[in-house]
Amino acid sequence: MQLNVNMMKFDRWHKRICKQIVLN
């Protein structure tokens, strides 16, 4: 369960980074 939560957080963080790269 904890691992799944960490994956969700990582996925959210990764999408945010991708958005910043695209905007820049």
N, CA, C and O atoms as a GROMACS GRO file, in nm:
protein
   96
    1MET      N    1   0.084  -0.120   0.000
    1MET     CA    2   0.000   0.000   0.000
    1MET      C    3   0.088   0.125   0.000
    1MET      O    4   0.067   0.217  -0.080
    2GLN      N    5   0.184   0.129   0.088
    2GLN     CA    6   0.273   0.244   0.096
    2GLN      C    7   0.348   0.265  -0.035
    2GLN      O    8   0.365   0.378  -0.080
    3LEU      N    9   0.391   0.155  -0.096
    3LEU     CA   10   0.465   0.164  -0.222
    3LEU      C   11   0.377   0.228  -0.329
    3LEU      O   12   0.423   0.311  -0.408
    4ASN      N   13   0.251   0.189  -0.332
    4ASN     CA   14   0.158   0.244  -0.430
    4ASN      C   15   0.143   0.395  -0.412
    4ASN      O   16   0.140   0.470  -0.510
    5VAL      N   17   0.135   0.440  -0.288
    5VAL     CA   18   0.122   0.584  -0.260
    5VAL      C   19   0.246   0.657  -0.310
    5VAL      O   20   0.237   0.765  -0.368
    6ASN      N   21   0.362   0.598  -0.286
    6ASN     CA   22   0.486   0.660  -0.332
    6ASN      C   23   0.489   0.670  -0.484
    6ASN      O   24   0.537   0.770  -0.539
    7MET      N   25   0.440   0.569  -0.551
    7MET     CA   26   0.437   0.572  -0.698
    7MET      C   27   0.345   0.684  -0.746
    7MET      O   28   0.376   0.752  -0.844
    8MET      N   29   0.233   0.701  -0.680
    8MET     CA   30   0.140   0.808  -0.718
    8MET      C   31   0.206   0.945  -0.700
    8MET      O   32   0.193   1.032  -0.786
    9LYS      N   33   0.276   0.963  -0.590
    9LYS     CA   34   0.344   1.090  -0.566
    9LYS      C   35   0.451   1.113  -0.672
    9LYS      O   36   0.465   1.224  -0.724
   10PHE      N   37   0.526   1.009  -0.703
   10PHE     CA   38   0.631   1.021  -0.804
   10PHE      C   39   0.571   1.055  -0.939
   10PHE      O   40   0.625   1.139  -1.012
   11ASP      N   41   0.460   0.991  -0.973
   11ASP     CA   42   0.395   1.016  -1.102
   11ASP      C   43   0.350   1.162  -1.111
   11ASP      O   44   0.368   1.227  -1.214
   12ARG      N   45   0.292   1.211  -1.003
   12ARG     CA   46   0.246   1.350  -1.001
   12ARG      C   47   0.364   1.445  -1.017
   12ARG      O   48   0.357   1.540  -1.095
   13TRP      N   49   0.473   1.418  -0.944
   13TRP     CA   50   0.593   1.501  -0.952
   13TRP      C   51   0.653   1.496  -1.092
   13TRP      O   52   0.696   1.598  -1.146
   14HIS      N   53   0.656   1.378  -1.151
   14HIS     CA   54   0.712   1.361  -1.285
   14HIS      C   55   0.631   1.440  -1.388
   14HIS      O   56   0.689   1.504  -1.476
   15LYS      N   57   0.500   1.436  -1.378
   15LYS     CA   58   0.414   1.511  -1.472
   15LYS      C   59   0.439   1.660  -1.458
   15LYS      O   60   0.443   1.733  -1.557
   16ARG      N   61   0.457   1.706  -1.334
   16ARG     CA   62   0.481   1.848  -1.310
   16ARG      C   63   0.612   1.890  -1.376
   16ARG      O   64   0.618   1.996  -1.439
   17ILE      N   65   0.716   1.808  -1.362
   17ILE     CA   66   0.845   1.838  -1.424
   17ILE      C   67   0.831   1.842  -1.576
   17ILE      O   68   0.886   1.931  -1.641
   18CYS      N   69   0.758   1.748  -1.632
   18CYS     CA   70   0.739   1.745  -1.778
   18CYS      C   71   0.667   1.870  -1.824
   18CYS      O   72   0.702   1.926  -1.928
   19LYS      N   73   0.568   1.916  -1.749
   19LYS     CA   74   0.494   2.037  -1.787
   19LYS      C   75   0.588   2.157  -1.787
   19LYS      O   76   0.584   2.238  -1.879
   20GLN      N   77   0.673   2.169  -1.687
   20GLN     CA   78   0.765   2.282  -1.680
   20GLN      C   79   0.861   2.280  -1.798
   20GLN      O   80   0.891   2.384  -1.855
   21ILE      N   81   0.909   2.162  -1.834
   21ILE     CA   82   1.001   2.150  -1.947
   21ILE      C   83   0.931   2.192  -2.076
   21ILE      O   84   0.989   2.264  -2.158
   22VAL      N   85   0.808   2.148  -2.094
   22VAL     CA   86   0.733   2.184  -2.215
   22VAL      C   87   0.710   2.335  -2.220
   22VAL      O   88   0.724   2.397  -2.325
   23LEU      N   89   0.674   2.394  -2.106
   23LEU     CA   90   0.648   2.538  -2.103
   23LEU      C   91   0.775   2.617  -2.132
   23LEU      O   92   0.771   2.721  -2.197
   24ASN      N   93   0.885   2.567  -2.083
   24ASN     CA   94   1.012   2.637  -2.106
   24ASN      C   95   1.064   2.603  -2.245
   24ASN      O   96   1.170   2.652  -2.284
   0.00000   0.00000   0.00000
